[in-house]
């Protein structure tokens, strides 16, 4: 296996007895190693992706876990691209919510967790369509071992504990469970253990997702909900189910981009790229003020549609076809002023997540995102389960006229949107990122760099990026941009009317995208953002080892 930390796998020629067996990228080196081991032992891309996502619930608990949601795109050669959306729905008892929805604490725990349902659906697809040979239990074994035997805590986890230290009173469980001896002790600690989480993972590995949603574990979780004051019940857990649907898509250059349907903002990423498809980006210099300006303005156009339309389509229709139609994309493109920035007073959506990308030897591609919404989710760890529950319900509105208004049993608007790009010549790009509102923004930046400017994944992910509007660390509506774009670019953007705020280069607030590129000759390259603890691994094996 070829390993590189936060940089490009070099695609050097392998010995004649070895061949590429696939590739894995994730924000945790430990978790990427687990996925690579699954591919090496004959597992397929779906099995490897689930195992990686489960392990990230141990190694990156501040961003994902079984107490959150998850999404997968699966591309199996010869079949339509499939989306699996594991979104927890709102509790049936929502009468308590008046005025505002708390962002942390038990009352922010108002939606069930869909991640495990998504993994179950993906596992069944693997067995049915891909002849998957791994057992359900085997997907959990590496995570159970990590939680039992211990691992080195990531710099990302340390960063987000330090970042939220001033808010420790609003989420005491986080600091009691994840930093029991304090942040100074955690900084010097070599290994951490999470035995309570190990026991829960072992139960789900042994008894399946039915125990989490319908069985004894569901009863125990419901008792924890009641004890802390969450409106969720055992009935709510039993009604949770991931949706399996065709992916939505839009043409871009000589290929097609795929994403999840609403209530995710996958349509927003596709709309941004569809707007950019109306321009000749190759005529611009990559990283120039004109390049950044055009991307920012396309994002603004798509976000206006997102904030107006995107919600749970089971409650109100979302005009996806209209939003992605040629006429609408052209009209949005024509609304862009190439010389001046549009004022931007739009609403900011928070959220954090992890991206997992996997390509296997048979050409199956998986793009996966998992999340607990805000970093550290609700801030509530459920009793002795070791599960940190998410706060995705905080994304609902209490405005009766808003498309994302809270209703019992409704799924909330979701920022997550992993993606796939399938070129007409057979090349692929598997991609996704952490970052809430920043997800479509980051994806537009890395995709234009890889598609229009032919940059390799490491170079595209390392280049300076921007983030429009409010963020975790700033309440201003400015355009945050890494200062290594250069003084000339900053001056030209100011001249176009952008309100700028510069950030340090390689800033962790800019999201943590990852990508795998499958070239026409089937060679693989990939990377995870150097702003993360990520690792992309190209797996090589003998013909007997490859699935």
N, C-alpha and C positions, 0 to 999 in steps of 0.2 A: 504494500500500500504506500502510495506517495502522499506525504503530509506536508502542508505548509500552513503556518499560523498567520491568518489575516492577509495572505497574499496569494498570487496566482500559482496554480499548479503548472509546471513548466512544459508538460507534454513531451518530455524527452523520450526517445525511442526505448522501448523495453526489450529485454532479452527475447529471442525468437520463440521461446517456450511459453511466454506470457502474453496476455492480451488485456485490453481494457475490459473490466468487469462491471464498471459503473462508477458513479461519483456521488458523494454526499457532501452537503454543506449545511452548517448550523452555527448559531452564535456561541456554542460551547465546544471546546476541543474534546472534552470527555464524551459528550453526546455524539459528535461526529464520528469518533472512534467506534462507538456502539453501532451506528448505522453501517459503517464500513465493514464491521465484522459480520453483520447480517448478510450483506451482499457477498462477502467472501465465502460464507458458508452455504450459499445457494438460495438465500432469501431474495424475494423480489423487491421492487422499489416501494410498494405499498407497505409491506411488512417492515422494511427498514425504516420508512418514514414514521410509522406508528411507534416503533421502538425508540427512535430518536426523540419524538415528541413526549413520550412518557418519561424518558430520562431527563428531559429539560424541566419537567415538573419538579425534579429533585435538584438539578444543578442550577436552574434559573427560576426559582419559585416566585420571584418578584414579578415575573412577566407571564407565567403560564402554570397550568396544573389541572387536575381533574375537577377542581372547583371553578373552572372557567369554560370558555367556548373554543371551538376549533373548526377549521375549514380546510378542505382538500380539493385540489384539481388533479384529475388523473387522466393522462393521455396514453391510451393503449393503441398502438399502430393498427389502423383499419377500423377503429371504432370512433364515434363522436367523443369529444372531450367531455368528461363528466365532472360535475361539481357536487360536493357533499358539504352541506352547511349545518354544523352542529351549534345551533343557537338556542339557548334556554329561553323559555317564554315567561311572561310576567305571572306572578302569583294570582290566584283567583280572588284573593282578599286584598284589594288595593284601596279600600275606603279610607284608610288612615292618611293618605297622601293629599295634603292641602297646601297650597302656596308654593312649596318647593320640594324637591326630592333630595335627601341628604346624599352627599358624595362619598362619605365614609360611614362605617359603623353598621350595626344590624339592619337599620331601615334601608340602607343602600343595597342590601341583599334581597332584592325583590324579583330576581329572575333565577330560574333553575340553571344548571350547568349542562351544556350540550356537547362538551368535548368528547366524553366517553361514548356517547351515542354515535358521534361522527366516526370515531375509531372502530366501533363495532360494525357500522355499515361498510366502512372501507375494508375491514377484515373479511366480511362476507363476500364483498366484490372480489377480493383477491382469491379467495377459495373457489368462487364460482367461475370467474372469467380468466384468471391468470394461473390457475392450477397451483395456488399457493400451498406450500407444504409445512410452513411453520405453524406451531400450535399457538392458541391465544395465550397460554401461560408463558410461552417462550418470549413473547413480546414484553412481558413484565419483568422477567428474571433479571436483566441488567439493572433496571431501576431499583428493584428490591435490594440487590446487592450493594448498589451505591448508597442507598439510604441506611442500610444496616452497617456496612463496613466502613463507610466514611469516604470523603473526597475533599479536595482542596476547594474552598469557597472561591467563586469567581470574583474578579475585580469589579464586574458589573454589579453583583449583589452588594459588595461593599460600598460602591458608589451610591446606589439608590438608598441604602440604609443611612449613609451620611447625609444624603440630599434631603431625606425626610426626618432627620433627627429633631428638628424644631417642631415637628408635628406629632411627636411620639405620644402625646397625651390623647390624640384622637384615634390612635391605632396601637394601643398597648400590647395587643397579642403579637404584633409583628416583632417588636423588640424583645418581648419575653420569650418568644419561640425561636427566632432566627439569630438573636444576639443576646442570649441569656446572661452572659458575663460582661456585656458591654461592648461597644465598638472597638475600644482599644485592645481588648482581649481577642476579638474576632480578627483584628488586623494582623496579629502575631500567631494566630491559631493555624496549625498545619492542616488539620483535618476536622471536618464537622460530620456529625452523625444525626440522622433523623429517623429514629426507630419507630415513632408513632406513624409516620407516613409509610414506612416500610410495611407495617402490619396492614394498613388499608390497601396498599398496592397488592400485597399478597392475597388478600381476600378477593379483590376484583379479578386478579389473575386466576384464582382457583374457581370462583363461582360465576364469573362473567359480569357483563354490564347489567344483567337483570338484578343482581344483588344491590347494585347502586341505585337503581330506579324503582325496583319493585320488592326487594327482599329485606332481609334483616338489617343490612347496612342502610337501606333507605329509611327504615324505621328509626334507626339510631341517629341518622342525619336530621330527620324531622324533629326528633327530641332536642337536638342541639339548636335547631332553628327556633323552636319555641322557647328554649331556655334563655337565649340571648335577645329575643324580641324581633326576629325576622318574621315577615308574613308568610314565608314559604311553608308548605305542608307536604306530607307524604303523597297526597293526591296530586300536587303539582309535579313532584318528581316523576310519578307514574305516567304523566301526560307528555313528558319530554321525548322528542324524537327528532333526529337529524333528517333534513330533506335531501333527497338524491334527485338531481335535476340536470338537464343539459346545461353546459356553460353558455353564457352569452358571449358575443364576439363582435369585433370590428376589424375591417381591413386596415393595415398600415404598411405602406411601401409594398414590398413583394412577399407579404405574409399576412397572417391573421393573429390578432391578440385575443386571448380568452380570459374570462373572469367569472366570478360568482354573480348570480342575479341578486336583486334586492331581497331583503333589506340591507345588503352590504353596499358599500360605495364602489364595488367593482365597476358598475356602469360609469362612475365618475372618472376612474382611470382611463377607461376605454374612450370616454368622450374627450378627455384632454388630448389623448393621442390621435383621435379622429380629427380634432381641430388642427393639431400640428401637422397632420397629413396633408392639409391644404396649403402648406408652405414648403418651400425648397430649403430645408435646413442645411443641406450640404453647401449651399451658397454662402452660409455664414461661417465664421470661424468658431470652432468649438471653444467654449469657455469665454466667449466675447460678451460684451454688454448686450449686444443684439440677441445672442443666443439665450442668455438669462431672461431678458425682458420678454421675449416671445413666449418662453415657457411659463413665466409668472402670469402673463395676461391670459394664456389659454387656461391655466388653472382657475383663474378668477371666473372666466366664462362658465366653466363646467361646475364649479362650486355653487354658482347661483342656481343652476338647475337642480343640483343635489339637495340644497337646502329647501327647495320648493317642492320636490316630488318624492324623494327616496324615503320609503318606510316599508312596513310589512305588506307585501302585495296581497296577502290573504285578508287584509282588512280594507285596503283601498288600492285601486289600480295604479301602477307606476308605468308611465309611458316610455318603456325602454326602447321600443322600436323607433318611436319618434325622436328620442334623445340621440340615438345613434344613426339616424337617417342622414343621407348625403345632404339633403337640403338644409337640415338643421345644423349640421356641422359646418357647412359653408357659411350659413348666416352668422353663426357664432364667430367663425374666423374673420368674417368681414366686420364684425363689431370691434375687433382689436385695433387700437391705435398704435402703430409701430413706433411712433415718436413720443408717446406719453402714457404714463401709467394710470389705470383706472383706480379711483378711490376705493378703499377696501374696508368696510365696516361690518364684515360678516362674522357669524358665530363660530367660535372655536370648539372643536371636539377633541377631548383628551383621549389617552389610551396608550397602552404598551403591549407588546406581543413578541413572539419569536417566529422566525422564518426557518423552515426546513425545506431543502430541495434535494431530490434524489433522482438519479437516472440509473437504470439497471442494464445489464448486458443484452436483454431482449428488446430494448428500446422503450420500455414503460417509463413514463415521467410522472413525478409527483411534486406538486407545489403545495406546501402546507403552512398555515399560520395557526398559532394557538395563543390564547390570551386570558388574562384576568382583568382586562380593561385598564384602569389606572395601574401604575406600578404599585404592587402590594394589594391590588384589588380593594375589597371592602375594608381590609385591615383586620378582619375577624378570622381566627383559626377555630374551626369547629371542634371544641372539646378535645378528646383524645384521638381524633381521627388524623391529625396532622394536615388536614386540608384547609388551605387558605381559599375562602370563597370570594368570587368576583363581585364587582359592583356595576355590571353592564346596565342594570336598570336605571342608573343615574343618567343614561343617555336619553331617557324618555322626557317628554315635555308634559306639563300640566295645563298647557294652553289648548282648549278644546278645538281650536281652529288649526292647530299644528298637525302636519301629516304623521308625526311621531308621537302623538298624544298617548298617554298611558291608558291601556285598557286591559282588563283581566284576560290572561291567556295570549296576549299579543307578544310578538317578538320585537325587540328594539332595533332601531337603526344600528348598523354595525360598520365600523371603520375598516375592518379587515378585508383585504382583497389580494390574495396571492394570485400570481399570473403565469401564463404560458404564452410564448410566441412561437408559432409554427410557420416556418418559411415555406414557400412553394417548392423550393429545391430540396426539402427534407431537413434542413437545419432547424435547430430549436434553441430557445432561451427559456430556462426555468428561472423565475425570479419572485421576489417578495421582500417585504421590509417591515420593521417595527416602526411605529410613529404616528398613529391616529390620523389627524388631519394631514400630517406630513407624509402619509403613505402614498397617495396619488402624486404628491409633489416630488418625492424622492424617486418614485418609479419613472416619472416623466424624464427626470434628469439622467438616470442610469440607462433607460431605454434609448433615448435619443443618442447617447454616447456610444452605446453598443451597436445600434442599428444604423443610424445615419453617419456616424463618424468612425465606425468599425473598430472601436476600442475594445481591448480585452477586458474581461470582468474585473480583474484587480485594478486596472487603470481607471475604469469607469466608476468603480465604487470608491476609489481613493480621491478622486477629483473633488474640488471645493463644491459645496452645496449650499442651498438656501432653504429657508422655511418661512412661509408667509403667515403673518398674523400672530395671535397670542400663542404662547407655549407654556410648558410647565414652569419656566423660570422667568417669564416676562408677561405682563398684562397689556403691553402695547400692541398696536396693529401693524407694527413695522415689518419690513422685509429683513429677517435675520439672515446674514450671509457670512460665510467663513472668510476671514480677512485675506487669506492667501489667494483670493481671486485676483488680487493686484489693485494698486491704487488707481490705475487708469480705468479699469472696469467699474470701480466704486464711483468714481467721478462721473462717468457716463450714465450710470444708473440713476444717480442723483439728478443729473440734468434731465432725465426722462420723467422725473417726478416721483421716484420711489423714495419712501421714508426708510432709511437704512439703519440697521443696528448690526455692527460687526461682532462676530464671535471668533474665538480662537480656532486655528486649523484643527481638523480631525476631532471636532467637538462631539461628545457622546449624545448631545441633545438632538443631533441631526438624523437620528434613526440608524438602524443597523441592517442594511439590505444584504442579501446574498444572491448569488446567481451561478447557474451552470449553463454553459454553452456547448451544444452538440453540433459540431461542424459537419459539412457535407460528406466528408470522408469518415465520419463517425468518431473522429478524435474529440476528446473532452477537455474543456478548461473550465475553471471555476474559482470562486473566491467568496469569502465573507468579509464584511466591512472591517477595515483595520481599526475602526472606532470601537469595535466589539472585542470579545474574547474568542471570536469565531475561528473556524477551521474548515477548509475545503479539502477533501481527501479523494484522490482518484484511486480506485481499487483495481488491482491487477491480479489475474489469476490464470491458472492453467485451464485448458478446455474442459477438463473433468470437473473443475471447481465451479465454473460459470453455470448459472441456472439455465 
